[in-house]
Amino acid sequence: MKKLLVATRNKGKAQEIKNLIGDFFDDVLTLLDFAENIHIIEDGKTFEENALKKAKSIYGLYRLPTLADDSGLEVDALGGRPGVYSARYAGDNATDEERIKKLLEELKDVPYEKRDAQFVCVLVFIDENGRVYQTKGVCRGKIGFEPRGENGFGYDPIFIPEGYSVTFAELETDEKNRISHRARAFEKLKMILGEIYNEDTGTERHPWNYL
């Protein structure tokens, strides 16, 4: 039985991942399936560093195929902030509303044409042999002036993806999942999983895959 361990305690995230790549595995587990109370300090300066640290730490404990992600919002006018601090931008225990309020306050004098931003998602997958693979997905857009929409989470109500006039939170879930940074990272991961589990190419692959 092929098992995948997702380095998260978030059931919703695990279900989303199962929907995206579950066909490659018989069972998708999370840290909630284990007795240990594992806390990994995300002190990396990049999404890549944080995702790799989480994946390697969990794989080292259980030796199961492991998937970790790190994602966030980068705003051009703020020099890339909040970036890796997206989840704790307004403090460790802040709500989504408080994080959005802080961001909008920092951008209050920035005109719309200069409110460019991007959502970034980095995935790190370690297979049963300890080989490490990485993918990255980016979705460009702009930051609106006020929250709009009830779907999604985090900064979704103020992020307007490129080519749209509505926010992530105003899009239908299926549409958002088609164009989002996370969807793009997973599309690349599925290509890797297809080669690992479904195809024998007869060629050796480098353990790192920057796609």
C-alpha positions in Angstrom: 0.0 0.0 0.0 1.4 3.4 -1.0 1.0 5.9 1.7 1.5 9.7 1.6 2.2 11.7 4.7 1.3 15.3 4.5 3.3 17.5 6.9 0.2 19.3 8.3 -2.4 19.1 11.1 -4.9 20.8 8.9 -7.6 18.3 7.8 -8.9 20.6 5.1 -5.5 20.9 3.5 -5.0 17.2 3.6 -8.4 16.6 1.9 -7.5 19.2 -0.8 -4.2 17.4 -1.4 -6.0 14.0 -1.5 -8.4 15.4 -4.1 -5.5 16.7 -6.2 -3.0 13.8 -6.1 -4.9 11.0 -4.3 -4.8 8.8 -7.4 -1.1 8.1 -6.8 -1.6 6.8 -3.3 -3.8 4.3 -1.4 -3.9 6.4 1.7 -3.2 10.0 2.7 -2.1 10.6 6.3 -1.5 13.8 8.3 0.4 14.5 11.5 -2.9 14.0 13.3 -2.6 10.3 12.6 0.5 10.0 14.8 0.7 10.3 18.6 3.7 12.6 18.7 3.1 16.3 19.1 5.5 17.6 16.4 6.2 21.3 16.1 8.6 22.5 13.4 9.8 26.1 13.6 9.4 27.7 10.2 12.5 30.0 10.4 13.5 29.9 6.8 14.0 33.1 4.7 12.2 31.6 1.7 9.3 29.4 1.0 11.7 26.8 -0.4 13.7 26.7 2.9 10.5 26.3 5.0 8.9 23.6 2.8 12.2 21.6 2.7 12.7 21.8 6.4 9.2 20.5 7.1 9.5 17.7 4.6 12.9 16.5 5.7 12.0 16.7 9.4 8.9 14.6 9.0 10.4 12.1 6.5 13.3 11.6 9.0 10.9 10.5 11.7 8.6 8.2 9.7 10.4 7.3 6.5 7.2 7.5 4.5 6.7 9.4 1.2 6.2 13.0 2.6 4.8 16.2 1.2 5.2 19.6 2.7 4.3 23.0 1.4 4.9 26.7 2.2 3.0 29.5 0.6 2.2 33.1 1.0 1.6 36.5 -0.6 4.3 38.8 -1.9 3.4 42.4 -2.6 5.7 44.3 -5.0 5.1 47.8 -3.3 6.1 46.3 0.0 9.3 44.8 -1.2 7.9 41.3 -1.2 6.2 41.5 2.2 4.5 39.7 3.9 6.2 36.7 2.1 7.1 33.9 4.4 5.5 35.8 7.2 2.1 35.9 5.6 0.4 33.7 8.2 1.7 35.7 11.1 2.0 39.2 9.5 -0.2 40.8 12.2 1.0 38.6 15.0 1.1 34.9 15.8 -2.6 34.7 16.8 -4.0 37.3 14.4 -7.2 36.5 12.4 -7.4 36.7 8.6 -9.3 39.9 9.0 -6.5 41.5 11.1 -3.9 40.4 8.6 -5.9 41.9 5.8 -6.5 45.1 7.7 -2.7 45.6 8.4 -1.9 45.0 4.7 -4.5 47.4 3.4 -3.3 50.0 5.9 0.2 49.7 4.6 -1.1 50.1 1.0 -3.6 52.9 1.6 -1.6 55.5 -0.4 -0.6 53.1 -3.2 -2.6 53.6 -6.5 -4.2 50.5 -8.1 -1.7 50.4 -11.0 1.1 49.9 -8.4 -0.6 47.3 -6.3 0.9 44.3 -8.1 1.3 41.1 -6.0 1.6 37.4 -6.4 0.6 34.3 -4.4 3.4 31.7 -4.2 3.3 28.0 -3.3 6.3 25.7 -3.0 5.9 22.0 -2.6 8.6 19.6 -1.5 8.0 15.8 -2.0 10.3 13.1 -0.6 9.7 9.7 -2.0 10.2 6.3 -0.2 13.8 6.2 -1.2 14.6 9.7 0.2 14.8 11.5 -3.1 13.7 15.1 -2.9 11.5 16.9 -5.5 10.4 20.5 -5.5 7.8 22.4 -7.5 6.6 26.0 -7.4 3.5 27.7 -8.5 2.9 31.5 -8.9 -0.3 33.4 -9.5 0.1 37.1 -10.3 -2.5 39.7 -9.6 -3.3 42.9 -7.7 -4.4 43.9 -4.2 -7.8 45.5 -4.0 -8.8 48.4 -1.8 -11.3 46.4 0.4 -12.2 42.8 1.1 -14.7 41.2 -1.3 -16.2 37.7 -1.4 -17.0 35.0 1.1 -15.1 32.0 -0.4 -11.5 31.1 0.3 -9.4 32.1 3.2 -6.4 34.2 4.2 -5.8 37.1 1.8 -8.2 35.8 -0.8 -10.8 38.6 -0.3 -8.3 41.3 -1.4 -6.3 39.4 -4.2 -7.5 40.0 -7.7 -5.9 37.5 -10.1 -4.5 38.6 -13.4 -7.1 38.7 -16.1 -10.0 38.9 -13.6 -12.0 41.8 -12.1 -13.1 39.7 -9.0 -11.1 38.5 -6.0 -10.1 34.9 -5.2 -12.9 35.0 -2.6 -15.5 35.9 -5.2 -14.5 33.0 -7.6 -16.2 29.7 -7.5 -14.0 27.1 -5.8 -13.4 25.1 -9.0 -12.3 28.2 -10.9 -9.9 29.3 -8.2 -8.4 25.8 -7.9 -7.8 25.9 -11.7 -5.7 29.1 -11.7 -4.3 29.3 -8.2 -0.6 29.2 -7.2 -1.3 25.9 -5.4 -3.0 24.4 -8.4 0.0 25.3 -10.6 2.5 23.8 -8.1 0.4 20.6 -7.9 0.1 20.2 -11.7 3.9 20.1 -11.8 4.1 17.7 -8.9 1.6 15.4 -10.7 4.0 15.2 -13.7 6.8 14.1 -11.3 4.6 11.5 -9.6 3.6 10.1 -13.0 7.2 9.5 -13.8 8.0 8.0 -10.4 5.0 5.7 -10.0 3.5 5.1 -13.5 6.4 5.2 -15.9 9.7 3.4 -16.2 11.7 5.9 -18.3 15.0 4.0 -17.9 16.8 7.2 -17.2 18.2 8.4 -13.9 16.7 11.6 -12.6 18.5 14.2 -10.5 17.1 14.2 -7.0 16.1 17.9 -7.3 13.5 18.9 -9.8 13.1 22.6 -10.3 10.1 22.8 -12.7 
